[in-house]
Amino acid sequence: MENNSKTGLKKQEKITSSIIFKTSERFLSKFVGLIVSIILARLLAPEEFGQVAIITVFINLCQTFVTSGFSSALVQNKRADNVDYSTVFYISLAVAAVMSAALILAAPAIGAYYDNDAIILPLRVYSLSLLVSAFSSVQNAKLQREMKFRTVLYTGLIATILSAVIGITMAALGAGIWALIVYYFAYTVFSSIIVLIADRWLPTLAFSFARAKELFSYGWKMLVSGLLCSIYEDIRTLVIGKRFSEAELGYYNRGQQFPVLFLQTSYMTVQSVMFPVMSSSQDNLSEVKKIAKATSKIGTFIVAPIIFGLAAAAHNIIVVLFTEKWLPAVSLMQIICLGCFTVVMTAAGAIAIQSIGRSDVYMKLELVRRTVMLAVLAVSVFAFKSVKAIAWGYAISSWIDVAVISVPVKKLIGYGLIEQLRDVWKIILASVLMAGAVLAVGLIAAPEWLLLIVQILVGIIVYCLMCMLLKIEAFGQLINIIKGKIRK
C-alpha cells in the first residue's frame, strides 16, 4: 500500500514537473511573440489591428477544417503509422486548397459586408497560408504523439524571431496592415520549414481509404467540436467589427491579448502533455481521474496567479507597454481575465473526455456549451449594445461553462465540480489575496513603469507566502522539483 502511495506521488510529481517546465518553455516562445506584438502596437494604429482581426477570424475558421479532427485522431490513435500520417496529409492538403479558394472568391463579399475594401487583397494573400498549414498540421500531430515538445517549442521560437524581423521592418517602413499580414504568413512558412528540418518527416505515396474511414469516425466529431469552439471564440470579433468601429475592435483585441496569450499557452501545454498521457491510460478510468486531478491542480496553480495578477496590474501594463492611446483596453482586459481563468478549470475534464475516445460525448458537450455561450452573447449585444457588455457576457458565460462541462466529466470518470473545487480552492484564495496586494501597490503615486515592476515583485512574494501558509500541494511539489534539479 505504501509502495503504491509512493509510486502515485512520484507520478504526480512527474506530471507536475512536465507541465511546469513545458509551460515555462512555451512562455519563452510566447514572450518573444509578445515583444513583437508590443513593438507593432507602437508602430501601427488600433484601426489596422482591427482590420487584421477581422481577416484572422475567417482564416482561423478555415484553419479549423484543415488542422482539427484528423490531427486529433492521429494523436489519440494508439497504432498510427506512416500510412495514417500520409493519408491525413493528403486529405488536409485537399481541404486547405478548397478553403483557400473559397476565401479568395468570398473576399469581395466580406469586404462589402464590413464596408472595407482594404481587407480584400490581404485576406486573399493570407488565405494561401492554409496550404502551408496542411503540411505542418500532420508534422505537429506526429511530434505531439511522440511527445517531442522541445522540438515544437524551438520551432515556434525560431519562426517567431525570423518572421518578426520582417514584420517589424515593414511596419517601420509604413507598410500598415501588410506588416501584420506578412508577419503572420511568414511565421506559418518558417515554422513548417523548421519542423521539416528538425523531424525530417515527408509524406509517402501511400493512401488508405480504410485508415481514413477509421480516423474519420473519431475525427469528424472533434472537427465539429473545433468548429463550434472556433465560431464562438471569433464571433465576438465579427460582431464588434460590424456593430462598432475598427478602433473599438482594436481595443477589445488588445484587452484580450494578455489573458488569452497566457491562457492559450497554459492550455496548449497541458493539452499537449496530458492528452497523450491520458490516451495511454484510456482503458483505466481511475487512472485517468488521477491524472485529471493532478492536471487541474497544477494548471490552476500556474494560471490563477497570472490571470488575477494581470487584472490587478492592467492599467500599468497597458500604459507602459502600449502607451496611453490604448487606455480604453484596460477595463476590457480586467473583465476578460475573469472569464479566461475558468478555462483552466474546464481543461482537465475536456482533455479526459477526448483521451478516452468519447468524441461523441465531447461533440454533444460542445453543442450545449456553445449554445449557452451564444445565448449570453446575444443578450449582451442586443440588450446592452456596448463592447464592455460583450466582455462581461464572455466572463459570465465562461463561469456557466464550468458547471456545464462538469456534468459529463463526473459521469465518465467520477471527477465532479465539488471535488475539483476542493482541490483548487486554496490556490484560488492565494491568487485573490495576491491580486489584492498588487492592486493596492497600484494606488501609490509613482511612475507607471516603476509601479509595474513593484507590482510584479510584490505579486510573486505574496503568492509564494500564501502558498506556504496554506500548504498548497503543487507549491510543495515545485520546491521538491527545484531541489532535485539543484542536487543534480
N, C-alpha and C positions, 0 to 999 in steps of 0.2 A: 504493500500500500504506500509505504514511504518512498519507494523507488519510483512508483507511478507519479507521485506528487512532485518529486524532483525532476522527473522527465518532463512533466507538464509545464513546470516552472521554466525549465531550460528552453522548451519550445516557445513559450510565451515571450521570453527574453529575446530569443532569436527573431521572432516576428517583430517585436518592438525595435530591435536593432536594425532590421531590414528596412522597416518603414521610416525610421528616423534618418538613417543615412541616405536612403533613396530620396526622401523629401529634401534633405539638405543639398544633395547633388542637383536635384531638379530645380530647387530655388536658385542655385547658382546660375543655371541656364536662363531661368526666367528673369533673374535680376539684370542680366545683360540686356535682355529684351526690354525690360522696364526702363533702363537708362536710355536706350534708343528711343523709346516712346516719349520720354520726358524731353529729350532734345528736339524731336519732331514737333511736339506740342508747343515748344517755344518758338519754333520757326514757322509753323503753319497756323491757320485760323480755325476756330471752332467749326465754322461752316464747312471747311474742307474735310474735317474729321466726320462731320455729319453725312456728307455725300458718300464717303467711303464706307460708313456704317451701313448705309442702305445697300450698297453693292455687295458688301460682305454677307448680308443676310441671304441673298439669293445664291451666292457661292456656297455658303455653309449648308443650305438646304440640299443643293445638288450633290455636295460632298458627302452627305449622309447616304445617298444612294450608292455612291462609289465605295465608301470605306466601311459602312456599317453592315451588319448582317453576316456576310460571308467571312469577314475578318474575325468577328467574334466566334463564329463556328469553328474556325481553324484553331483558335486558342483553346476552346472548350473540348474539342475532339481529342481523345486520348491517342488515336492512331494516325493522325495526319502525317502525310509524307509528301514527297516532291510532286507526285501526281496531283494531290489535293492543292498544293500551292500553285502549280501551273494552271490548273483548272480555274481556280479563283482569279488568278491574274487575267486570263483571257475574258472572263465574264466581267470583271471590274473595268477592263480597258474598253470593252464594248459599251458598257453603261456610261462610262466617262465621255465617250465620243457622242453618245446620244444627248447627254446632259449639256455638254459644251455647245453642241449645235442648237439645242433648244434655247439656251441663254443668248446666243448670238442672234437668233431670229426674234426673240422676245424683247431684246434690249430697247428698241424704239418705243414699244408699248409701255415698258417700265418707266422710261424717261418721261413719256407723256403723262403717265399716271401721277408722277411726282412733280410734273411741270418743271423738269430739269433735264434738258438735252445734254448737259455736261457730263452726265454719268453713262451715256450710251456707249461711247468708244472704250472708256476704261472697263466697263462691265464686259464688253466683248473680248478685250485682251485678257483680262483676269480669268475669264471662263476657260481659257486654254490650259490653265494650271491644273484643271481636273484630270487631264490626260497624264500629267506627271504624278498626281496623287494616286492614280490607279496602280502605278508600279510600286510606289513606296508603301502603300497600304498593306500589300502582301508581305513585303520585307519587314515592316514593323510588327505585323502579327506573328511572323516567324521568330523575330527577336524576343517578343514578349513571351511567346510559348516556351522558348528556350531560356527565359529569364536572364537575357543579356541586357540588363537595364543600363549598365555603364556605357555600352555602345550607343544606345538610344540617347543618353544624356549628352555625350560628346558630339554626336551628330547634330543635335539641336543647337548646342552651344557654338560650334564652328559655323554652322549655317547662319545663325543669328548675327554673328560678327561680320561675316562676309557680306550678307545682304544689307546690314546696317551701314556699311561703308558706302554702298551705292545709294541707299535711300537718303541718308543724311546729306551726302554730296548734292543730290538732286534737289533736296529741299532748300539747301543753302543757295543754290543757283536759281531759285524761284520757280521750280517745276510744279509747285502746288500739289494738287490731288495725285498727279503722276508719281510723285516721290513715294507716296504711300502704296500705290498700286505696284510699282516696281519692287519696292521693299518686300511686300508680301509674296509676290510672284517669285522673286529671286530666292527667298527663303525656301519655298517649295522645291525649286530646282536644285539648290545647293544641298539640301537635306537628302534628297533622293540620290544624288551623285555620291555623297559621302557615305551613306549607308551601303551603297553598292560596293564601294571600295573596301569598306570595313567587313562586310559579311560575304561578299562575292557570290550572292545568290542570283541566278538568272533563270527565267522560265525555260522549260523544255517544250518540245512539240507535243507533249502528252496532254490529252484532254479526255476526261471521263464523265460521261453523262450520268453514270450511276453514282459517282462520287459527288457530282454537282447536286443531284437529287437528294442525297443523304445530307449534305451540308445545308441545302436549302430548307430542309424540314426543320432545322433549328434556326437557321439564319434569317428566314423571312420574318419570323416573329420579332427577332432582335432588330431587323430593319424597320418594321412598323413602329416598334418602341423608340428607335432612334429618331425616326421622322417626327413622331409626336413630341419628343423632347426638343428636337431642333426647332420645330414650328413654334412651340411655346416659348423657348428661350429667345427667339428672334422676333416674335410677333410684336413685342413692345417697341422694338426699333422701327418696325414698319408703321405702327400706329402713330408713334411720336413724329416720325418723318413726314407722315401725311397730314396730321392734325395740328402740328406745331411747327416752329421754324427749324431750319437746319442747325442754327446756333443752339437751340434748346436740346436738340438731339445730341449735339456735340457735348453739351454739359452732362447729359444723362450718361452717355458712354464714358465720359471721363470720371463721373461719380462712381460708376460700377467697375472701373478698371482695376483698382487695387483689391477690393474684396473678391472680385471674380478671378483675378490673377492668382491670389493665394488659395482660393477655393479650388480652382481647377488644378493647380499644381498639386495640392494635397490629395484631391480626389483621384487624379490620374495616377499618382504614386501608389495610393492604397489599392486602386483597381488593378494596376499593372502587377503589383506584388502579390496581392491576395487572390485575384481571380484564378491564376494557375495553381496556387496553393490549395484553395478551396476545391477547385475542379479535381485535383488529385485525390481528394478525400470525399468526393461526392457520394460514395456508397456508404459512408459512415456519418449520419446526420448529427450525432452527438459531437463528433469531432468538428464538423462544420460550425456547430453552435459555439464551441470553444474558441475557434478561430474568429468567428464573428464578434464575440465578446471582446477578445483581445484587440481586434481591429477598431471597434467602437471606442474603446478606452484610449488607445494611443492616437487615433485620429482626432478625438476631441481634445486630448492633451496638447496636440500640436496646433490645431486650428483655432480653438476657442480664444486663447490669449491674443493671437494675431488679429482676429476679426474684431474682438472687443477693443483691442488697443487701437486699431485703425479708426474705429468710430470715435474714440475719445480724442485722438490727435488729428482728426480730419482737417480742421481749419489750417493748422500749421503745415500739414503735408501738402495741401493744395497750394498755399501761398508760396512756400519755399521752393517746391519742385516745379510748379507750373505757372507761377506768377498770379497776380490778383485778377487778371482777365478771366480766370477760371473759377472765381469765388462762388458763383451760383451752383457749382457742383458739390459744395461742402455738405449741405443738408441732404442732398440726394445720396451721397456716399454713406452718410451715417445711417439712413433708413435702409439702404440696400445691404449694409453689413448685418442688420438684424435678420434679414432673410437668408443671406448666404451662410450664416452659421448653421442653419438647420440641415444643410446638405450633408454635413459630416455625420449627422445622426441617422440619416437615411441610407448612407453609402453602404454600410456593412450588410444591411438587410438586402439591398438591391443586388449587391455582388453575390450574396449567398444564394438568392433565387436563381440567378443566371448560372452559377457554378454547378448547381445540382441538376442542370439540364431542363429546368422548368421554364423554358422560354414562353410557353403558352400562358402561364400564370403571370409572368413579367409583362407580356403584351397587354393582358387584360388590366393589370395594375396600372400600366401607363395610360390606358384609356380613361380609367377612373381619375387618376391623379391630374392629368392634363385637362379633363373636363371641368373639374373643380377649379383649377387654377385659371382657366379661360373664363369661367363664370365670374370669378373675382375680378379679373382684368376688365371684363365688360362693364361691371358696375363702376370700377374706378375711372374708366374712360368716359362713360356716358353720364354718370351721375355727378362727378366732381370736376371733370374737364380741366385737369392740370397735370403737369409732368410729375409733380410731387405726389399726387394721388396715385399715379401709376406705380411709383416706387413703393408707396405704402401697400398697395394691392399685392405687389410681389412679396413683400415681407409677411403679410397676413396669410397669403395662400401657402407660403413655404412652411409656416408652422402648422397649418392644417394638414399639409402633406406628411408631416412626421407621424401623425395619428393614422392617416390612411395606409401608409406603407407598413406600419407595424402589425396590421391585422394578418395579412398572408404570411409574414415572416414568423409570427408566433405559431401559426398553424403548421407551417412546413418544418421549422427547426426548433420551435419551442422557445424563441427569444422575443419576448413581448416588450412593449414600451415601458411598463413599470420597472421591469428588471433592468432595462437599458438605462433608465433614469437613475436607478440605484447605483449603477456602475459609474456614472459620469457626473453626478450632482456636485461632488466636491470640486471637480475640475471647473465646472461652470461657476461655482461660487468663488473660487480663487481668481478666475478671469474677470468676473464682475467687480470684485474688490480692487484688482489691479487697474481696471479701466477707471474706477472712481479716483484712484490716486493720480493717474495720468491726466484725467480731466481737471483735477484740482491744480496741477502744475501749470496747465494751460491758462489759468486765470491770472497768473503772475504777469506783471507789466515788464516785458523784456522783448528783445528782437525775436521774431518768429523762428529763425534758424537756431538760435540758442535754446529756445523753449523746446523745439523738436528734439534736439539732442538730449536734453534733460529728461523729456518725457519718455524717450526710448530707454534710457538708463534706469529711470525710476520704475518703468513697467517691468523690465527684466528682474530687477531686485525684488520688487513686491511680489511678483508671480512666484519666484523661487521660494521666498519666505512663506507664502501661503501654502505652497505645495508641501513644504517641510512640516508646517504646523498642522495641516490637515492629513498628513501622512498619505499622500496620493501615490498609489502603487506605480503608475507609469513613471513618475519622477524618480522613485527609488530604483526602478529598472534602468533608467537613463544613467544614474550615478554609477551603478554597477557596471554598465557597459563602458562608460568612460574610464573607470578604474581598470577594467580589463584591458582596454586599449593602451593605457599608460604602462601597465606592467609588461606588456609585450614590447 
